[in-house]
Amino acid sequence: MNATTAPPRFKYYDLIMAAFVCVLLCSNLIGAAKQAQLTLPFFGPVTYGADLFFFPISYIFGDILTEVYGYKHDRRVVWAGFGALAFSAFMAYVVVHQPPAPTEFMAVYQPQLEAVFGNTWRIVAGSMVAFACGSFANSFVLAKMKIATQGRYLWARIVGSTVVGQFVDTTVFFLIAFWGVWATEQLVAVIVAQYLFKTIWEAVMYPVTAKVVRFLKRAEGVDHYDRGTNFTPFSMKV
């Protein structure tokens, strides 16, 4: 009887998946719809999405997953996030549309609930489409650059893939989620600010990303190169 090779058992992969899904849900449902503003030296008032400091963490997870475990493992995590977002949209719809109890509290709370979660379907749709395009673009660029550089220049690979992935993600998400909801000039301003800040944020976080990558490669005993990988996003095989 021919022996079969069992798939590798990684110690930290499931924890990273859970953390990724948590960040993805919270950043899209809690912070994405709020416009915040800061006054910066030389730039003046800058408007941005309130999830600015949290959503890029999901891209850091994507970089770590692709660099250590490979594109296929990152793809599975992305689909897990999509499933969580789809369920959250369904739950939000059901909760918002159930008849509220005829109490003074619900007379105040129901409109607030509708204001916060009534646009959830657009946010989730925008997030799913944008993250599909952006995260797979990020992972694809990182995987291809790793092969081209023979595993060197991690900083250039992380930043280069982020520049591509965040541009796609940010633009697609805000156009789907908030076109016609926000004024056009506000929408453009937020897109530009989000893209620049997210890219800079990931570059600043590179030392942390690099340390985590080195730790996982040692702990898991893996440093995957995506040679011969099928880069279709429409699969969950690893």
C-alpha positions in Angstrom: 0.0 0.0 0.0 1.4 3.4 -1.0 1.9 5.8 1.9 0.3 9.1 1.6 1.9 12.4 2.7 -0.3 14.2 5.2 -0.5 18.0 4.8 1.7 19.9 7.2 0.3 20.9 10.6 1.2 24.5 11.4 1.1 25.7 15.0 0.2 29.3 14.4 -1.8 29.4 11.1 -5.2 29.0 12.7 -4.5 31.8 15.2 -3.5 34.1 12.4 -6.7 33.2 10.5 -8.8 34.0 13.6 -7.0 37.3 14.2 -7.4 38.3 10.5 -11.1 37.6 10.5 -11.5 39.6 13.7 -9.6 42.6 12.3 -11.5 42.4 9.0 -14.9 42.4 10.7 -14.2 45.1 13.2 -12.6 47.5 10.8 -15.4 47.2 8.2 -18.4 47.3 10.5 -17.2 49.6 13.3 -14.9 52.2 11.6 -15.4 52.2 7.9 -18.5 54.5 7.7 -17.2 57.2 10.0 -15.4 60.2 8.4 -12.8 61.5 10.8 -10.6 64.6 10.4 -7.2 65.8 11.7 -5.4 69.0 11.1 -1.8 68.2 10.1 1.1 70.6 9.7 1.7 71.7 6.1 -1.4 69.8 4.9 -4.2 71.4 6.9 -7.5 69.5 7.6 -7.3 65.9 6.3 -10.4 63.7 6.2 -10.1 59.9 6.5 -12.0 56.8 7.4 -12.0 56.0 11.1 -10.8 52.5 10.4 -7.5 53.9 9.1 -5.2 52.5 11.8 -6.8 49.1 12.0 -7.7 47.9 8.5 -4.1 47.9 7.3 -3.4 45.2 9.9 -5.3 42.8 7.7 -2.8 43.5 4.9 0.1 42.9 7.3 -1.5 39.5 8.0 -1.7 38.9 4.2 1.9 39.7 3.8 2.9 37.4 6.6 0.7 34.5 5.3 2.0 34.8 1.7 5.7 35.2 2.8 5.7 32.3 5.2 2.9 29.8 4.1 2.4 30.8 0.5 -0.4 32.2 -1.7 -2.7 29.3 -1.3 -2.8 29.5 2.5 -3.4 33.3 2.3 -6.2 32.7 -0.2 -8.0 30.3 2.2 -7.8 32.9 5.0 -9.3 35.6 2.7 -12.2 33.4 1.8 -12.8 32.8 5.6 -12.9 36.5 6.0 -15.4 36.8 3.2 -17.7 34.2 4.8 -17.6 36.1 8.1 -18.5 39.4 6.3 -21.3 37.7 4.5 -22.8 36.4 7.7 -22.4 39.7 9.4 -24.3 41.4 6.6 -27.1 38.8 6.8 -27.3 39.2 10.6 -27.4 43.0 10.4 -30.2 42.9 7.8 -32.3 40.5 10.0 -31.7 42.5 13.2 -32.5 45.9 11.6 -35.7 44.7 9.9 -37.3 42.8 12.8 -40.2 44.8 14.2 -39.0 46.8 17.2 -40.8 46.5 20.5 -43.2 49.5 21.2 -41.1 50.9 24.1 -39.6 54.4 24.6 -36.1 52.9 24.5 -36.7 51.2 21.1 -38.2 54.4 19.7 -34.8 56.0 20.2 -32.6 53.0 19.6 -34.2 51.6 16.3 -33.3 54.7 14.2 -29.8 54.6 15.6 -29.5 51.0 14.8 -30.7 51.7 11.2 -28.3 54.5 10.8 -25.3 52.4 11.9 -26.1 49.1 10.2 -28.6 50.1 7.5 -25.8 50.6 5.0 -24.0 47.4 6.1 -24.9 45.6 2.8 -23.0 48.2 0.7 -20.1 48.2 3.1 -19.9 44.4 3.1 -20.3 44.2 -0.7 -17.6 46.9 -1.2 -15.3 45.2 1.3 -15.7 41.7 -0.3 -15.1 42.9 -3.9 -12.4 45.3 -2.9 -10.6 42.9 -0.6 -10.8 40.2 -3.3 -9.2 42.4 -5.8 -6.8 44.1 -3.4 -5.6 41.2 -1.3 -5.1 38.9 -4.2 -3.2 41.6 -6.1 -1.1 42.1 -2.9 -0.4 38.4 -2.5 0.3 37.8 -6.2 2.8 40.7 -6.4 4.5 39.6 -3.2 4.8 36.0 -4.3 6.1 36.9 -7.7 8.6 39.3 -6.2 9.8 36.7 -3.8 10.7 34.4 -6.6 12.3 37.1 -8.7 14.5 38.3 -5.8 15.2 34.8 -4.6 13.8 35.6 -1.2 15.8 38.8 -0.7 14.8 42.4 -0.1 11.8 41.7 2.1 11.2 45.4 2.7 10.9 46.1 -1.0 8.5 43.2 -1.5 6.3 44.2 1.4 6.1 47.8 0.4 5.8 47.1 -3.3 2.9 44.7 -2.9 1.2 47.1 -0.5 1.4 50.0 -3.0 -0.5 47.8 -5.5 -2.9 46.1 -3.2 -3.9 49.1 -1.2 -4.6 51.2 -4.3 -6.9 48.6 -5.7 -8.6 47.9 -2.4 -9.1 51.5 -1.2 -10.5 52.8 -4.5 -12.9 49.9 -5.2 -14.2 49.8 -1.6 -15.1 53.4 -1.2 -16.6 53.7 -4.7 -18.9 50.7 -4.0 -19.7 51.5 -0.3 -20.2 55.3 -0.4 -20.7 56.5 -4.0 -23.8 58.6 -3.8 -23.8 58.5 0.0 -21.0 61.0 0.6 -20.3 64.1 -1.5 -17.9 63.5 -4.4 -15.2 65.8 -3.1 -15.4 64.1 0.3 -15.2 60.7 -1.3 -12.1 61.6 -3.3 -10.4 63.2 -0.4 -11.0 60.1 1.8 -9.8 57.7 -0.9 -6.5 59.7 -1.4 -5.9 60.1 2.4 -6.7 56.4 3.1 -4.4 55.1 0.3 -1.5 57.3 1.4 -1.9 56.7 5.1 -2.4 52.9 4.8 0.7 52.6 2.6 2.8 54.7 4.9 1.4 52.8 7.9 2.4 49.4 6.5 5.9 50.8 5.7 6.3 52.1 9.3 5.1 48.7 10.6 7.7 46.8 8.5 10.1 46.1 11.4 7.2 44.3 13.3 6.2 42.4 10.2 9.7 41.3 9.5 10.1 40.0 13.1 6.9 38.1 12.9 7.9 36.6 9.6 11.3 35.5 10.9 9.7 34.0 14.0 7.1 32.0 12.1 9.6 30.7 9.6 11.7 29.3 12.4 8.7 28.1 14.5 6.8 26.5 11.6 9.9 25.2 9.7 8.6 26.6 6.4 9.6 29.3 3.9 7.3 28.8 0.9 8.0 29.9 -2.6 5.1 29.9 -5.0 6.8 28.2 -8.0 4.1 26.5 -10.1 1.3 27.9 -8.0 -2.2 28.3 -9.6 -3.0 31.9 -8.7 -6.7 31.7 -9.4 -8.6 33.3 -6.5 -11.6 30.9 -7.0 -10.2 28.0 -5.0 -9.6 27.1 -1.3 -7.1 24.3 -1.9 -3.8 24.4 -0.2 
